[in-house]
């Protein structure tokens, strides 16, 4: 079961060093930050200018350029020569799909080549028989072995990057659309690298679903450990989207892995210009460093399966009609209450009112009850017979609906002796390492056979303003991926409406409660032949009237069709200003003009709901 040395305390996973030109990642090196050009590679001057701007205005360590055709290889050489002539030494990575011959040529030019095992050297045969599976595997091995020889000759690093949305048919037919398939897709290549004694490799297993990315990376590390491999890992959530949503989604997939000591380089993939990706990535790395200084927690054994989701069995919350994975908000004073009241009608129109409001005192409770009747109310004094709130050390017999706030210092053996029939727990820790503390709490609950529902509270204790936008989501994400937790509790902090929306967003990212549309959009690159950023904004505005749809907006066919499998509707680039539209993973309109595509997408949606 082990993929990390500790479930509760930070210990970095030891990996081999990867030398990418003048930049080293892995081993004891600091975590490196990457981005990718969104220009057409054959537009040499535009691409060069973008790379120079990224290098001069940000602290980016590595930048990637797509090389979709053999004609783009010549452009790549010009780009590399021009940035070096300009005194820019940032290493370049060539991103190659579908054509192994292109990868061979790129390895002679740039410092690193990314290949996708889902489409490297494949004939795209389904390989239904064992003989076909092995024959195709032999073809892959031979092609990759020859590729590594070229990389050795030119001191070129390699990234083996598999995506959940682009597994080969051969792997899909054997393993299904699973993390096991993602891992085996990489392992086939790594076994060749071991045979060739080639260590200058980083690997990645990405998904637009953060929990899939988390579990895949965990299983990858365990599988490598089992075979005595220790290659560096590149982390990211692919097609994370744009704006605050994209940043929180990325942090939710990256931070839990960094917290477990996994990860040597990261990219925050946003549907924005590459310069915009660097600051969020820096904040995530700084957050990891901040957690390293957390007070030590007790060590615990692996008491659950960290690779496959099994939700902890818990009792229904007594004061809610259904176990709906509630969102709770703590309102401590009059000002916070007024802010909540002023935003109440807007929250109602969004179907995002809190299920539970915890009032800081009896005066606040009276006012909450008088103006907000849709939510349950809790308070420590509970003058009106509503839900009572206790800290764990009160240890009374709870004869009515009650909430108990627990932490890693709770006396769980005493707690289990009390009447907990109508009790809901809020797990809250002041330790910097919230994920580790929450895991410890759930271990102690299981050890003492306490099965009450638990809301996660991750905004208590010491806080750093740098991380307030994404930390609560990131801290919940790993715990929810473990199968623990029944809802979210956040403090108002003077912005109740914003934090209530964040609570719903956290649950949606974890796939525990769908409360709004979800948009999956790639960052765009030289393979994208339409204005992706403007289109995403246009589609978001046009589809805001719909409820709880998952819509994917993809630049090209590399990951587009694969991501459609998890989306209700898809908008995918199919050539120069041509778009293919998908419904439930299947093409319904192929290569239509971009000018018609958004309207046609709306027609498809309207005819489907």
C-alpha positions in Angstrom: 0.0 0.0 0.0 2.9 2.4 0.6 3.6 5.2 -1.8 4.8 7.7 0.8 7.0 7.4 3.9 4.3 9.1 6.1 0.6 9.8 5.9 0.9 12.5 8.5 4.3 14.2 8.1 6.2 15.6 5.1 8.9 13.3 3.7 10.2 14.0 0.2 10.2 11.0 -2.2 13.7 10.5 -3.4 14.1 10.5 -7.1 16.8 10.5 -9.8 18.2 13.8 -11.0 17.0 14.9 -14.4 19.3 17.4 -16.2 17.4 19.6 -18.7 20.0 21.7 -20.2 21.3 23.9 -17.4 18.4 23.1 -15.1 18.3 20.1 -12.8 15.2 18.7 -11.2 14.5 15.7 -9.0 16.8 14.5 -6.2 17.3 17.2 -3.7 16.8 20.0 -6.2 14.1 22.6 -5.6 10.8 22.0 -7.4 11.0 23.4 -10.9 8.2 25.4 -12.6 7.1 24.9 -16.2 4.8 26.5 -18.7 4.1 26.0 -22.5 3.8 28.4 -25.5 0.4 28.9 -26.9 1.7 30.3 -30.2 1.9 28.5 -33.5 5.3 26.9 -33.6 5.8 27.8 -37.3 5.3 31.4 -36.4 9.0 31.6 -35.3 9.2 35.3 -34.3 6.0 35.2 -32.3 7.1 32.1 -30.4 10.6 33.4 -29.8 9.1 36.7 -28.4 6.8 34.8 -26.1 9.7 32.6 -24.8 11.9 35.7 -24.2 9.1 37.5 -22.4 8.4 34.5 -20.1 12.1 34.2 -19.4 12.6 37.9 -18.6 9.4 38.6 -16.7 8.8 35.4 -14.7 10.8 32.8 -12.7 9.9 30.0 -15.1 12.5 27.2 -15.2 11.4 25.3 -18.3 9.2 26.1 -21.3 7.5 23.7 -23.7 6.7 24.1 -27.4 4.5 21.8 -29.5 5.9 20.2 -32.6 2.9 18.7 -34.4 4.5 18.1 -37.9 7.9 17.5 -39.4 7.7 21.0 -40.9 7.6 22.4 -37.4 11.0 20.7 -36.6 12.8 23.3 -38.8 10.9 26.1 -36.9 11.9 24.5 -33.6 15.6 24.7 -34.6 15.2 28.4 -35.5 13.4 29.1 -32.3 16.1 27.4 -30.3 18.9 29.3 -32.1 17.2 32.7 -31.8 16.5 32.5 -28.1 20.1 31.5 -27.4 21.4 34.3 -29.6 19.2 36.6 -27.4 21.0 35.3 -24.3 18.0 33.3 -23.0 19.1 30.0 -21.6 15.7 28.7 -20.4 15.6 25.0 -21.5 13.1 24.1 -24.3 11.0 21.0 -24.3 9.5 19.7 -27.6 6.0 18.3 -27.1 5.4 15.4 -29.6 2.3 13.3 -30.3 1.5 10.7 -32.9 4.7 10.7 -34.9 7.8 9.1 -33.3 10.0 10.3 -36.2 9.4 13.9 -35.1 10.6 13.0 -31.6 13.8 11.6 -33.0 14.5 14.9 -34.8 13.6 17.1 -31.9 16.0 15.2 -29.6 18.8 16.5 -31.7 17.7 20.1 -31.2 16.3 20.9 -27.7 17.1 20.0 -24.1 14.1 17.8 -23.5 11.4 15.9 -25.5 8.0 15.0 -24.2 6.4 11.9 -25.7 3.0 10.5 -24.9 3.0 6.7 -24.5 -0.6 6.7 -25.7 0.3 7.6 -29.2 4.1 7.1 -29.5 4.8 4.5 -32.3 1.3 2.9 -32.0 -0.6 1.5 -35.0 -3.8 2.2 -33.0 -4.7 -1.4 -33.3 -7.2 -2.5 -30.6 -4.9 -5.5 -29.8 -7.6 -7.7 -28.5 -5.6 -10.9 -28.4 -2.6 -11.6 -26.2 -0.4 -12.1 -29.3 -1.5 -8.7 -30.7 -0.9 -7.0 -27.4 2.7 -8.4 -27.1 3.5 -7.6 -30.8 2.5 -4.0 -30.4 4.4 -3.8 -27.1 7.5 -5.1 -28.9 7.1 -2.4 -31.5 6.9 0.2 -28.8 10.0 -1.1 -27.0 12.1 -1.1 -30.2 11.0 2.4 -31.2 11.6 3.8 -27.7 14.9 2.1 -27.4 16.1 3.7 -30.6 14.8 7.0 -29.4 16.7 6.8 -26.2 19.9 6.2 -28.1 19.5 9.5 -29.9 18.8 11.2 -26.6 21.9 9.7 -25.1 24.0 11.0 -28.0 22.7 14.5 -27.6 22.3 14.7 -23.8 18.6 15.2 -24.2 16.2 14.6 -21.3 12.8 12.9 -21.8 9.4 13.2 -20.3 7.1 10.3 -20.6 3.7 12.0 -20.2 0.5 10.0 -20.2 -2.9 11.6 -20.0 -6.2 10.1 -18.8 -7.8 11.3 -22.0 -5.3 9.8 -24.5 -4.6 6.2 -23.5 -3.9 3.9 -26.5 -6.6 1.5 -27.6 -4.3 -1.3 -26.8 -4.1 -0.2 -23.1 -7.8 0.7 -22.9 -8.8 -2.8 -24.1 -6.6 -4.4 -21.5 -7.0 -2.2 -18.5 -10.0 0.1 -19.3 -10.0 3.8 -18.6 -8.2 3.3 -15.2 -5.2 4.5 -13.3 -3.8 1.0 -13.7 -3.9 1.6 -17.5 -2.2 5.0 -17.1 0.6 3.5 -14.9 1.2 0.5 -17.1 1.4 2.8 -20.2 4.3 4.5 -18.5 5.9 1.4 -17.0 6.3 -0.2 -20.4 8.6 2.7 -21.4 10.4 2.8 -18.0 11.4 -0.8 -18.2 13.1 -0.1 -21.5 14.9 2.9 -19.9 16.2 0.7 -17.1 17.5 -1.8 -19.7 19.2 1.0 -21.5 20.5 2.5 -18.2 18.9 5.8 -19.2 18.0 7.9 -16.1 17.4 11.3 -17.5 13.6 10.9 -17.5 10.7 12.6 -15.8 7.2 11.1 -15.9 3.7 12.5 -15.6 0.2 11.1 -15.3 -2.3 13.8 -15.8 -6.1 14.1 -15.8 -8.7 16.9 -15.9 -10.1 15.2 -12.8 -7.8 16.1 -9.8 -8.7 13.0 -7.9 -7.7 10.8 -10.8 -4.4 12.7 -11.1 -3.8 12.2 -7.4 -4.5 8.5 -7.4 -2.6 7.8 -10.6 0.6 9.5 -9.3 0.3 7.6 -6.0 0.0 4.3 -7.8 2.9 5.2 -10.1 5.2 5.8 -7.2 4.2 2.5 -5.5 4.7 0.6 -8.8 8.1 2.1 -9.4 9.1 1.4 -5.8 8.1 -2.2 -6.3 10.4 -2.5 -9.3 13.2 -0.4 -7.7 12.7 2.6 -10.0 12.9 6.2 -8.8 12.2 8.5 -11.7 11.3 12.1 -11.2 7.7 13.2 -11.4 6.1 16.1 -13.2 2.7 17.1 -11.7 -0.3 18.9 -13.0 -4.0 18.9 -13.7 -4.6 19.0 -17.4 -7.3 21.1 -19.0 -7.8 22.9 -15.6 -9.6 25.9 -17.2 -9.1 29.6 -16.5 -9.4 32.1 -13.8 -9.9 31.3 -10.2 -11.6 27.9 -11.1 -8.5 26.8 -12.9 -6.1 27.8 -10.1 -8.1 26.1 -7.4 -8.6 22.9 -9.5 -4.9 22.8 -10.2 -4.0 23.3 -6.6 -6.4 20.5 -5.6 -4.6 18.0 -7.8 -1.0 19.2 -7.1 -0.9 20.1 -3.5 -2.0 16.8 -2.0 0.8 15.0 -3.9 3.5 17.6 -2.9 2.2 17.2 0.7 3.0 13.5 0.4 6.5 14.3 -0.8 5.7 13.4 -4.4 6.7 15.8 -7.3 9.8 17.4 -8.7 8.4 19.8 -11.2 4.9 21.2 -11.8 2.8 23.1 -14.3 -0.4 24.9 -13.6 -2.2 24.5 -17.0 -4.5 27.4 -17.5 -6.5 28.6 -20.5 -4.5 31.8 -20.3 -1.2 33.1 -21.6 1.9 31.2 -20.3 3.0 34.1 -18.2 -0.1 33.8 -16.1 0.7 30.2 -15.1 3.9 31.0 -13.2 2.6 32.9 -10.1 0.1 30.2 -9.2 2.7 27.6 -9.5 5.1 29.6 -7.3 2.4 29.9 -4.7 1.8 26.1 -4.7 5.6 25.5 -4.3 5.7 28.1 -1.5 2.8 26.4 0.2 4.6 23.0 0.1 7.6 24.7 1.7 5.3 26.3 4.3 3.9 22.8 5.2 7.4 21.4 5.7 7.7 23.5 8.9 4.5 22.0 10.4 4.6 20.6 13.9 5.1 16.8 13.9 2.1 14.6 14.1 1.9 11.0 15.3 2.7 8.4 12.6 -0.1 6.1 11.5 -0.2 2.9 9.4 -1.9 2.7 6.0 -5.4 2.0 7.1 -7.2 2.4 3.7 -6.6 1.9 0.0 -5.1 5.2 -1.3 -5.4 4.2 -4.9 -9.1 3.4 -5.3 -11.9 5.4 -3.9 -14.0 3.8 -1.2 -16.0 6.3 0.8 -15.9 5.9 4.5 -19.2 4.6 5.8 -20.9 7.2 8.0 -24.2 7.7 9.6 -26.7 10.1 8.1 -26.6 13.6 9.5 -29.6 13.8 11.8 -30.6 17.4 11.2 -30.6 17.2 7.4 -33.2 15.6 5.3 -30.6 13.8 3.1 -26.9 13.1 3.4 -26.1 15.7 0.8 -22.4 16.4 1.7 -23.3 19.8 3.3 -21.7 23.1 3.1 -21.5 24.9 6.5 -20.4 28.5 7.2 -19.3 30.0 10.6 -20.6 33.5 11.2 -18.9 35.1 14.2 -20.2 38.7 14.4 -22.8 41.2 13.2 -20.8 42.4 10.3 -20.4 38.9 8.9 -24.1 38.3 9.3 -25.0 41.4 7.5 -22.7 40.5 4.6 -24.3 37.0 4.4 -27.9 38.5 4.5 -27.1 41.0 1.8 -25.9 38.1 -0.5 -28.7 35.7 0.4 -31.0 36.1 -2.6 -28.1 35.8 -5.0 -26.9 32.6 -3.3 -30.5 31.3 -3.5 -30.6 32.0 -7.2 -27.4 30.0 -7.6 -28.7 27.1 -5.4 -25.7 27.7 -3.2 -27.1 28.6 0.2 -25.3 26.9 3.1 -27.0 23.9 4.6 -25.7 24.9 8.1 -24.9 28.2 9.7 -22.9 28.2 12.9 -23.5 31.4 14.8 -20.8 32.7 17.0 -23.2 33.7 19.9 -26.8 33.8 20.9 -27.4 37.3 19.6 -26.2 36.3 16.2 -28.3 33.2 16.4 -31.5 35.1 17.0 -30.8 37.3 14.0 -29.9 34.4 11.8 -33.1 32.6 12.6 -35.2 35.8 12.1 -33.9 36.5 8.6 -32.6 33.2 7.2 -35.0 30.3 7.5 -33.8 28.0 4.8 -30.7 26.8 6.6 -30.2 24.9 9.8 -28.6 27.0 12.6 -26.2 26.0 15.3 -24.7 27.9 18.2 -22.9 27.2 21.5 -25.7 28.6 23.6 -28.6 27.4 21.5 -31.3 29.5 23.2 -33.9 28.6 20.6 -33.6 24.8 20.7 -31.6 24.6 17.4 -28.4 22.5 17.1 -25.9 22.8 19.8 -22.1 23.1 19.2 -19.6 21.6 21.6 -15.9 21.3 21.6 -14.6 17.8 22.0 -13.5 18.4 25.6 -17.0 19.1 26.8 -17.8 15.4 26.8 -21.4 15.5 27.9 -24.2 13.2 26.9 -25.7 14.6 23.7 -29.4 14.1 23.9 -30.4 16.1 20.9 -29.0 17.1 17.5 -25.5 18.3 18.2 -22.2 19.2 16.5 -18.8 18.4 18.1 -15.6 20.0 17.0 -12.7 17.6 17.1 -9.0 17.8 16.4 -5.9 15.6 16.5 -5.8 16.1 20.3 -9.2 14.8 21.0 -9.6 11.9 23.5 -11.3 9.5 21.1 -11.5 6.7 23.7 -13.6 8.9 26.0 -15.6 10.4 23.1 -16.7 6.9 21.9 -18.3 6.3 25.4 -20.8 9.1 24.9 -24.2 9.2 23.3 -23.3 10.1 19.7 -26.6 9.0 18.0 -27.5 12.5 16.7 -24.0 14.0 16.5 -22.2 15.4 13.5 -18.5 16.0 13.8 -16.4 18.9 12.5 -12.7 17.9 12.1 -10.6 21.0 12.5 -6.9 21.3 13.2 -4.6 24.2 13.9 -1.6 22.3 12.6 -0.2 23.7 9.4 -0.4 20.3 7.8 -4.2 20.0 7.7 -4.1 16.9 5.4 -1.9 15.0 7.8 -3.9 16.0 10.8 -7.2 15.1 9.2 -5.9 11.7 8.2 -4.8 11.1 11.8 -8.3 12.1 13.0 -10.0 9.6 10.7 -7.5 6.9 11.7 -8.5 7.5 15.4 -12.2 7.5 14.5 -11.8 4.2 12.7 -9.7 2.8 15.5 -12.5 3.7 18.0 -15.4 2.6 15.7 -16.9 6.1 15.6 -18.9 6.3 12.4 -20.5 9.7 12.6 -20.6 12.0 9.6 -17.6 14.4 9.5 -17.4 17.9 7.9 -13.8 19.0 7.1 -12.7 22.4 8.3 -9.4 23.5 6.9 -9.3 27.2 7.7 -8.6 27.1 11.4 -5.4 27.9 13.2 -2.3 29.5 11.7 -3.0 30.9 8.2 -0.8 32.5 5.6 -2.5 35.1 3.4 -0.5 33.9 0.3 -2.5 30.7 0.3 -6.0 31.7 1.4 -7.5 31.5 -2.2 -6.6 27.8 -2.7 -5.4 26.2 0.5 -8.8 25.1 1.9 -9.6 23.3 -1.4 -6.1 21.8 -1.6 -6.2 20.5 1.9 -9.6 18.9 1.5 -8.8 17.4 -1.9 -6.3 14.8 -0.7 -8.6 13.8 2.2 -11.6 13.5 0.0 -9.6 11.5 -2.5 -8.8 9.1 0.5 -12.5 8.5 0.9 -12.9 10.6 4.1 -15.2 13.4 4.8 -18.9 14.1 4.3 -19.0 17.9 3.8 -17.1 21.1 4.2 -17.1 23.8 7.0 -15.5 27.2 6.4 -15.3 30.4 8.4 -17.0 33.5 7.0 -13.8 35.6 7.5 -15.9 38.7 6.4 -16.8 37.1 3.0 -19.4 34.5 3.7 -20.8 34.4 0.2 -17.4 33.8 -1.4 -16.5 31.1 1.1 -19.9 29.4 0.7 -19.3 29.2 -3.1 -15.8 27.9 -2.3 -17.3 25.1 -0.2 -19.5 24.1 -3.1 -16.6 24.3 -5.5 -14.5 22.0 -3.2 -17.2 19.4 -3.2 -17.7 19.6 -6.9 -13.9 19.2 -7.6 -14.1 16.1 -5.4 -17.2 14.9 -7.3 -19.1 14.7 -4.0 -21.8 17.2 -4.9 -22.5 18.7 -8.3 -23.9 22.2 -7.9 -23.1 24.0 -11.1 -21.7 23.7 -14.6 -18.1 22.4 -14.9 -15.8 23.6 -17.7 -12.8 21.6 -18.8 -10.5 23.6 -21.1 -7.0 23.1 -22.2 -4.3 25.8 -22.1 -4.0 25.9 -25.9 -0.7 25.5 -27.9 0.5 25.6 -31.4 -1.9 22.8 -32.3 -4.9 25.1 -31.5 -6.2 26.7 -34.6 -8.9 29.0 -33.1 -9.0 31.6 -30.3 -9.4 29.3 -27.4 -9.4 31.9 -24.6 -12.2 34.0 -26.2 -14.2 30.9 -27.1 -14.1 29.6 -23.5 -15.4 32.9 -22.2 -18.1 32.9 -24.9 -19.2 29.3 -24.1 -19.3 30.0 -20.4 -21.5 33.0 -20.9 -23.8 31.2 -23.3 -24.2 28.1 -21.1 -24.6 29.8 -17.7 -28.3 29.3 -17.9 -27.9 25.5 -17.8 -27.5 23.5 -14.6 -24.9 20.9 -13.7 -23.4 20.3 -17.1 -19.8 19.3 -17.8 -18.6 21.0 -21.0 -15.1 20.4 -22.4 -13.5 23.0 -24.7 -10.3 21.5 -26.3 -7.8 23.0 -28.7 -7.2 19.8 -30.7 -7.7 16.1 -31.0 -4.7 15.0 -28.8 -6.7 14.8 -25.6 -10.0 16.2 -26.8 -11.8 13.0 -27.7 -10.5 11.2 -24.6 -11.7 14.0 -22.3 -15.1 13.8 -24.0 -15.7 10.5 -22.3 -16.2 12.3 -19.0 -18.0 15.3 -20.4 -21.7 15.8 -21.4 -20.7 18.0 -24.3 -17.5 18.8 -26.1 -16.1 21.5 -28.4 -12.9 20.4 -30.0 -10.6 21.9 -32.6 -10.6 19.8 -35.8 -8.4 21.9 -38.1 -8.0 25.5 -39.1 -11.1 27.3 -37.8 -12.9 24.0 -37.9 -14.7 22.5 -34.8 -16.1 19.1 -34.0 -18.9 18.9 -31.4 -19.5 16.0 -29.1 -22.2 14.6 -26.9 -21.6 11.9 -24.3 -18.2 11.2 -25.9 -19.4 10.8 -29.5 -19.1 13.2 -32.4 -22.4 14.7 -33.5 -21.1 17.5 -35.7 -17.8 17.1 -37.5 -15.4 19.8 -38.7 -18.0 22.6 -38.9 -17.0 26.3 -39.3 -15.9 28.0 -36.1 -18.4 30.8 -36.8 -21.3 28.4 -36.4 -19.9 26.2 -33.6 -21.1 27.9 -30.4 -24.7 28.2 -31.7 -24.7 24.6 -32.9 -23.4 23.5 -29.5 -26.3 25.4 -27.8 -28.8 23.6 -30.2 -27.3 20.2 -29.2 -27.6 21.1 -25.5 -31.2 22.3 -25.9 -32.2 19.2 -27.8 -30.7 17.0 -25.1 -32.1 18.4 -21.8 
